[in-house]
Amino acid sequence: MILSLYIINKAGGLVYQRDFNEGLQRLSSNDYLILAGTFHSIHAITSRISPTGNSDGLDLLEADGFKLHCFQTVTGTKFLLVTDPSHHSVDGILRKIYNLYSDYVMKNPFYTPEMPIRVELFDQNLIRAVHTAL
């Protein structure tokens, strides 16, 4: 089950957040911003501590009650997908979400890059894609 999606810009700012499970405890707006900034920092640090020097940073965080999957684009935008612990492969849905982002957000002439995403067609298609993936 997919629980939440966060999109973090290359500077570490939260530009999009959506919960897909009604049972989740809601955080305050400030808590979501702190979560995004903290993950951005941890991701940057983990990309530098690899003994081989070939790390792209944190791509999976496993906890007792959830898994947090990260897909980072070449431009530095991060897509964080929170799933239940039994969900194993999310590469396909992360790529689908990235394609939706490319098609409905980045190609939108009214969207300013690095700013909060308020694109209704993105929301509609994202919800459809997530429910199809369930």
Residue frames as a rotation matrix with the C-alpha (Angstrom) as fourth column:
MET 1
0.582 0.813 0.000 0.00
0.813 -0.582 0.000 0.00
0.000 0.000 -1.000 0.00
ILE 2
-0.439 -0.658 0.611 1.29
0.631 -0.710 -0.311 3.45
0.639 0.249 0.728 -0.91
LEU 3
0.061 0.427 -0.902 0.87
0.973 -0.228 -0.042 5.86
-0.224 -0.875 -0.430 1.99
SER 4
0.677 0.111 -0.727 2.35
0.146 -0.989 -0.015 9.22
-0.721 -0.096 -0.686 0.95
LEU 5
0.303 -0.617 0.726 4.30
0.916 -0.022 -0.401 11.08
0.264 0.787 0.558 -1.71
TYR 6
0.594 -0.246 -0.766 6.67
0.189 -0.882 0.431 13.99
-0.782 -0.401 -0.477 -1.14
ILE 7
0.529 -0.509 0.679 8.47
0.757 -0.080 -0.649 15.92
0.384 0.857 0.343 -3.87
ILE 8
0.552 -0.481 -0.681 11.52
0.392 -0.572 0.721 17.88
-0.736 -0.665 -0.127 -2.74
ASN 9
0.978 -0.205 0.024 13.22
-0.082 -0.493 -0.866 20.44
0.190 0.845 -0.500 -4.97
LYS 10
0.403 -0.900 -0.164 16.98
0.510 0.370 -0.777 20.55
0.760 0.229 0.608 -5.48
ALA 11
-0.305 -0.484 0.820 17.38
-0.387 -0.724 -0.571 23.08
0.870 -0.491 0.033 -2.66
GLY 12
-0.897 -0.043 -0.440 15.62
0.320 0.623 -0.714 20.82
0.304 -0.781 -0.545 -0.14
GLY 13
-0.725 0.687 0.052 12.25
-0.622 -0.620 -0.478 22.58
-0.296 -0.378 0.877 -0.15
LEU 14
-0.580 0.630 0.517 9.01
0.486 0.776 -0.401 20.64
-0.654 0.019 -0.756 -0.11
VAL 15
-0.863 0.269 -0.428 7.09
-0.487 -0.671 0.559 21.43
-0.138 0.691 0.710 -3.30
TYR 16
-0.054 0.886 -0.461 4.43
-0.694 0.299 0.655 18.71
0.718 0.355 0.598 -3.11
GLN 17
-0.941 -0.130 0.311 2.90
-0.320 0.635 -0.703 16.43
-0.106 -0.761 -0.640 -0.48
ARG 18
-0.011 0.965 -0.261 -0.03
-0.862 0.123 0.492 14.04
0.507 0.230 0.831 -0.74
ASP 19
-0.691 -0.055 0.720 -1.30
-0.513 0.740 -0.436 11.31
-0.509 -0.671 -0.540 1.57
PHE 20
-0.512 0.478 -0.714 -3.11
-0.609 0.384 0.694 8.36
0.606 0.790 0.095 -0.01
ASN 21
-0.449 0.335 -0.828 -4.30
0.588 0.809 0.009 6.67
0.673 -0.483 -0.560 3.17
GLU 22
0.225 0.663 0.714 -7.04
-0.158 -0.698 0.698 8.28
0.961 -0.270 -0.053 5.23
GLY 23
0.850 0.148 -0.506 -5.79
0.405 0.431 0.806 6.56
0.337 -0.890 0.306 8.40
LEU 24
-0.140 -0.990 0.007 -2.50
0.789 -0.116 -0.604 8.44
0.599 -0.079 0.797 8.50
GLN 25
0.372 0.146 -0.917 -1.88
0.770 -0.600 0.217 10.93
-0.518 -0.787 -0.336 11.24
ARG 26
0.680 -0.061 0.731 -1.58
0.511 -0.675 -0.532 14.38
0.526 0.735 -0.428 9.69
LEU 27
-0.240 -0.812 -0.532 1.44
0.954 -0.298 0.024 16.52
-0.178 -0.502 0.846 10.39
SER 28
0.517 0.326 -0.791 1.50
0.243 -0.942 -0.230 20.28
-0.821 -0.074 -0.567 10.57
SER 29
0.975 -0.160 0.156 2.68
0.102 -0.304 -0.947 22.22
0.199 0.939 -0.280 7.52
ASN 30
0.471 -0.840 0.269 5.85
-0.878 -0.476 0.050 23.09
0.086 -0.260 -0.962 9.39
ASP 31
0.219 -0.362 0.906 6.50
-0.393 0.817 0.422 19.40
-0.893 -0.448 0.037 10.20
TYR 32
0.812 0.096 0.576 6.24
0.448 0.532 -0.719 18.50
-0.375 0.842 0.389 6.49
LEU 33
0.838 -0.529 0.132 8.77
-0.314 -0.666 -0.677 21.23
0.446 0.526 -0.724 5.65
ILE 34
0.254 -0.750 0.611 11.12
-0.910 0.028 0.413 20.01
-0.327 -0.661 -0.675 8.38
LEU 35
0.490 -0.004 0.872 10.78
0.045 0.999 -0.021 16.43
-0.871 0.050 0.490 7.13
ALA 36
0.943 -0.101 0.317 11.72
0.321 0.027 -0.947 17.49
0.087 0.994 0.058 3.60
GLY 37
0.621 -0.739 0.263 14.71
-0.653 -0.672 -0.349 19.54
0.434 0.045 -0.900 4.70
THR 38
0.251 -0.501 0.828 15.96
-0.742 0.450 0.497 16.82
-0.622 -0.739 -0.259 7.03
PHE 39
0.661 0.014 0.750 15.70
0.313 0.904 -0.293 14.13
-0.682 0.428 0.593 4.37
HIS 40
0.931 -0.331 0.153 17.46
0.007 -0.403 -0.915 16.37
0.365 0.853 -0.373 1.85
SER 41
0.382 -0.818 0.429 20.35
-0.915 -0.399 0.054 16.83
0.127 -0.414 -0.901 4.29
ILE 42
0.263 -0.242 0.934 20.58
-0.404 0.851 0.335 13.13
-0.876 -0.466 0.126 5.16
HIS 43
0.887 0.099 0.451 20.51
0.345 0.508 -0.789 12.25
-0.308 0.856 0.416 1.47
ALA 44
0.770 -0.631 0.099 23.39
-0.394 -0.592 -0.703 14.64
0.502 0.502 -0.704 0.77
ILE 45
0.176 -0.715 0.676 25.46
-0.950 0.057 0.307 13.28
-0.259 -0.696 -0.669 3.66
THR 46
0.422 0.023 0.906 24.87
-0.115 0.993 0.028 9.62
-0.899 -0.116 0.422 2.74
SER 47
0.987 -0.097 0.126 26.02
0.138 0.137 -0.981 10.30
0.078 0.986 0.148 -0.82
ARG 48
0.459 -0.863 0.209 29.41
-0.656 -0.488 -0.575 11.38
0.599 0.127 -0.791 0.58
ILE 49
0.176 -0.422 0.890 30.05
-0.922 0.246 0.299 8.68
-0.345 -0.873 -0.345 3.20
SER 50
0.983 0.181 -0.018 30.23
-0.173 0.902 -0.395 5.70
-0.055 0.391 0.919 0.88
PRO 51
0.331 -0.920 0.211 33.61
-0.069 0.199 0.978 3.96
-0.941 -0.338 0.002 1.15
THR 52
-0.056 -0.327 0.943 33.63
0.879 0.432 0.201 3.44
-0.473 0.841 0.263 -2.62
GLY 53
-0.653 -0.179 -0.736 32.67
0.020 -0.975 0.219 7.04
-0.757 0.128 0.641 -3.38
ASN 54
-0.958 0.285 -0.038 30.04
-0.019 0.066 0.998 5.88
0.287 0.956 -0.058 -5.87
SER 55
-0.551 0.788 -0.275 26.87
0.765 0.344 -0.545 6.46
-0.335 -0.510 -0.792 -3.85
ASP 56
-0.510 0.503 0.698 23.83
0.327 -0.638 0.698 8.37
0.796 0.584 0.161 -5.02
GLY 57
-0.685 0.244 0.686 22.70
-0.675 -0.566 -0.473 8.77
0.273 -0.787 0.552 -1.41
LEU 58
-0.743 0.465 0.481 19.91
-0.150 0.585 -0.797 7.22
-0.652 -0.664 -0.365 0.59
ASP 59
-0.717 0.525 -0.459 17.39
-0.556 -0.033 0.830 5.44
0.421 0.851 0.315 -1.60
LEU 60
0.160 0.800 -0.579 15.54
0.070 0.576 0.815 3.27
0.985 -0.171 0.036 0.95
LEU 61
-0.716 -0.240 0.656 14.80
-0.617 -0.222 -0.755 3.81
0.326 -0.945 0.011 4.61
GLU 62
-0.132 0.653 -0.746 13.15
0.136 0.757 0.639 0.88
0.982 -0.017 -0.189 6.37
ALA 63
-0.668 0.053 0.742 11.33
-0.719 -0.305 -0.625 1.25
0.193 -0.951 0.242 9.70
ASP 64
-0.875 0.352 0.332 8.95
0.107 0.810 -0.576 -0.99
-0.472 -0.468 -0.747 11.62
GLY 65
-0.051 0.999 -0.017 5.81
0.344 0.002 -0.939 0.62
-0.938 -0.054 -0.344 10.24
PHE 66
0.891 0.359 -0.278 6.84
-0.106 -0.432 -0.896 1.92
-0.442 0.827 -0.347 6.82
LYS 67
-0.049 -0.890 0.453 9.43
0.878 0.178 0.445 2.09
-0.476 0.420 0.773 4.04
LEU 68
0.633 0.137 -0.762 10.56
-0.141 -0.947 -0.288 5.36
-0.762 0.289 -0.580 2.51
HIS 69
0.200 -0.490 0.848 11.77
0.890 0.453 0.052 5.04
-0.410 0.745 0.527 -1.08
CYS 70
0.312 -0.166 -0.935 13.68
-0.147 -0.981 0.125 7.84
-0.939 0.098 -0.331 -2.79
PHE 71
0.305 -0.242 0.921 14.10
0.937 0.247 -0.246 8.48
-0.168 0.938 0.302 -6.50
GLN 72
0.157 -0.325 -0.932 16.37
0.093 -0.935 0.342 11.40
-0.983 -0.140 -0.117 -7.37
THR 73
0.911 0.181 0.370 16.32
0.385 -0.055 -0.921 12.90
-0.146 0.982 -0.119 -10.86
VAL 74
0.042 -0.945 0.326 19.40
0.971 -0.038 -0.234 14.18
0.234 0.326 0.916 -12.64
THR 75
0.005 0.023 1.000 18.29
0.127 -0.992 0.023 17.73
0.992 0.127 -0.008 -11.78
GLY 76
-0.893 -0.448 0.048 18.27
-0.013 -0.082 -0.997 16.93
0.450 -0.890 0.067 -8.05
THR 77
-0.100 0.926 0.364 14.52
-0.923 -0.223 0.313 16.75
0.371 -0.305 0.877 -7.53
LYS 78
-0.972 -0.233 0.020 13.66
-0.217 0.865 -0.452 13.95
0.088 -0.444 -0.892 -5.09
PHE 79
0.042 0.980 -0.197 10.51
-0.674 0.173 0.718 11.87
0.737 0.102 0.668 -5.11
LEU 80
-0.893 -0.284 0.348 9.87
-0.448 0.505 -0.738 10.21
0.034 -0.815 -0.578 -1.75
LEU 81
0.011 0.891 -0.453 7.30
-0.532 0.389 0.752 7.45
0.847 0.233 0.478 -1.64
VAL 82
-0.657 -0.120 0.745 6.19
-0.740 0.292 -0.606 6.12
-0.145 -0.949 -0.281 1.73
THR 83
-0.034 0.607 -0.794 4.79
-0.527 0.664 0.531 2.59
0.849 0.436 0.298 1.63
ASP 84
0.789 0.252 0.561 3.82
-0.608 0.458 0.649 -0.09
-0.093 -0.853 0.514 4.11
PRO 85
-0.019 -0.936 0.351 6.69
-0.784 0.232 0.576 -2.44
-0.620 -0.264 -0.738 5.04
SER 86
0.088 0.094 0.992 5.41
0.220 0.969 -0.111 -5.30
-0.971 0.228 0.065 2.88
HIS 87
0.957 0.248 -0.150 5.60
-0.060 -0.337 -0.940 -3.25
-0.284 0.908 -0.307 -0.35
HIS 88
0.322 -0.902 0.286 8.74
0.556 0.425 0.714 -4.36
-0.766 -0.071 0.639 -2.17
SER 89
-0.553 -0.588 0.591 9.16
0.803 -0.188 0.565 -2.97
-0.221 0.787 0.576 -5.66
VAL 90
0.427 0.699 -0.574 8.23
0.488 -0.712 -0.505 0.64
-0.762 -0.064 -0.645 -6.24
ASP 91
-0.634 -0.758 -0.154 10.57
0.260 -0.397 0.880 1.45
-0.728 0.518 0.449 -9.12
GLY 92
-0.596 0.455 0.662 7.74
0.775 0.111 0.622 1.24
0.209 0.884 -0.419 -11.65
ILE 93
0.506 0.852 -0.134 5.38
0.855 -0.476 0.205 3.55
0.110 -0.218 -0.970 -9.76
LEU 94
0.196 -0.511 -0.837 8.19
0.378 -0.748 0.545 6.03
-0.905 -0.423 0.046 -8.98
ARG 95
-0.841 -0.495 0.218 9.04
0.360 -0.210 0.909 6.24
-0.405 0.843 0.354 -12.68
LYS 96
-0.194 0.864 0.465 5.34
0.903 -0.028 0.429 6.64
0.384 0.503 -0.774 -13.51
ILE 97
0.601 0.380 -0.704 5.06
0.691 -0.690 0.217 9.49
-0.403 -0.617 -0.677 -10.99
TYR 98
-0.314 -0.804 -0.505 8.17
0.258 -0.584 0.770 11.11
-0.914 0.111 0.391 -12.48
ASN 99
-0.786 0.083 0.613 6.64
0.616 0.016 0.788 10.84
0.056 0.996 -0.063 -15.97
LEU 100
0.311 0.950 0.025 3.42
0.921 -0.308 0.239 12.45
0.235 -0.052 -0.971 -14.72
TYR 101
0.370 -0.299 -0.880 5.50
0.463 -0.761 0.454 15.21
-0.806 -0.575 -0.143 -13.11
SER 102
-0.716 -0.698 0.031 7.36
0.329 -0.299 0.896 15.76
-0.616 0.651 0.444 -16.39
ASP 103
-0.607 0.518 0.603 4.17
0.731 0.065 0.680 15.80
0.313 0.853 -0.418 -18.46
TYR 104
0.340 0.935 0.097 1.80
0.780 -0.338 0.527 17.79
0.526 -0.103 -0.844 -16.26
VAL 105
0.686 -0.137 -0.715 4.05
0.503 -0.620 0.602 19.98
-0.526 -0.772 -0.357 -14.14
MET 106
-0.239 -0.926 -0.291 7.24
0.354 -0.363 0.862 20.74
-0.904 0.103 0.415 -16.02
LYS 107
-0.732 0.022 0.680 5.49
0.677 -0.088 0.731 21.18
0.076 0.996 0.049 -19.38
ASN 108
0.393 0.899 -0.193 2.89
0.918 -0.396 0.022 23.48
-0.057 -0.186 -0.981 -17.82
PRO 109
-0.180 -0.518 0.836 3.63
0.606 -0.728 -0.321 27.04
0.775 0.449 0.445 -18.99
PHE 110
0.467 0.448 0.763 2.07
-0.276 -0.745 0.607 28.45
0.840 -0.494 -0.224 -15.80
TYR 111
0.910 -0.198 -0.364 4.29
0.413 0.493 0.766 26.47
0.028 -0.848 0.530 -13.41
THR 112
0.559 -0.779 0.282 7.37
-0.707 -0.626 -0.328 28.16
0.432 -0.016 -0.902 -11.98
PRO 113
0.301 -0.496 -0.814 10.17
0.220 0.867 -0.447 25.61
0.928 -0.045 0.371 -11.39
GLU 114
-0.683 -0.639 -0.354 11.18
0.371 0.113 -0.922 24.96
0.629 -0.761 0.160 -7.78
MET 115
-0.666 0.539 0.516 7.88
-0.720 -0.647 -0.253 26.38
0.198 -0.540 0.818 -6.48
PRO 116
-0.551 0.525 0.648 4.98
-0.239 0.645 -0.726 24.48
-0.800 -0.555 -0.230 -4.84
ILE 117
-0.981 0.195 -0.016 3.08
0.066 0.406 0.912 22.31
0.185 0.893 -0.411 -7.31
ARG 118
-0.375 0.922 -0.093 -0.56
-0.135 -0.154 -0.979 23.31
-0.917 -0.355 0.182 -7.79
VAL 119
-0.687 0.091 -0.720 -1.49
-0.723 0.013 0.691 21.53
0.073 0.996 0.057 -11.02
GLU 120
0.085 0.864 0.496 -4.89
-0.832 0.335 -0.442 19.84
-0.548 -0.375 0.748 -11.02
LEU 121
0.685 0.154 -0.712 -4.14
-0.624 0.628 -0.465 17.50
0.376 0.763 0.527 -13.94
PHE 122
-0.428 -0.876 -0.224 -1.06
-0.499 0.435 -0.749 16.23
0.754 -0.209 -0.623 -12.09
ASP 123
-0.598 0.269 0.755 -3.16
-0.740 0.176 -0.650 15.55
-0.308 -0.947 0.094 -8.98
GLN 124
0.450 0.892 -0.033 -5.85
-0.820 0.399 -0.410 13.71
-0.352 0.211 0.912 -10.92
ASN 125
0.559 -0.294 -0.775 -3.43
-0.486 0.641 -0.594 11.51
0.671 0.709 0.216 -12.87
LEU 126
-0.588 -0.777 0.223 -1.29
-0.603 0.238 -0.761 10.86
0.539 -0.582 -0.609 -9.80
ILE 127
-0.263 0.586 0.766 -4.28
-0.814 0.291 -0.503 9.60
-0.518 -0.756 0.400 -7.81
ARG 128
0.750 0.547 -0.372 -5.31
-0.660 0.578 -0.480 7.40
-0.047 0.605 0.794 -10.72
ALA 129
0.162 -0.787 -0.595 -1.77
-0.493 0.458 -0.740 5.96
0.855 0.413 -0.314 -11.05
VAL 130
-0.703 -0.426 0.569 -1.44
-0.690 0.216 -0.690 5.24
0.171 -0.878 -0.446 -7.34
HIS 131
0.085 0.815 0.574 -4.83
-0.779 0.413 -0.471 3.53
-0.621 -0.407 0.670 -7.15
THR 132
0.742 0.101 -0.662 -3.94
-0.581 0.589 -0.562 1.45
0.333 0.802 0.496 -10.21
ALA 133
-0.230 -0.941 -0.248 -0.65
-0.541 0.335 -0.771 0.43
0.809 -0.044 -0.586 -8.54
LEU 134
-0.358 0.166 0.919 -2.46
-0.887 0.246 -0.390 -0.78
-0.291 -0.955 0.059 -5.43
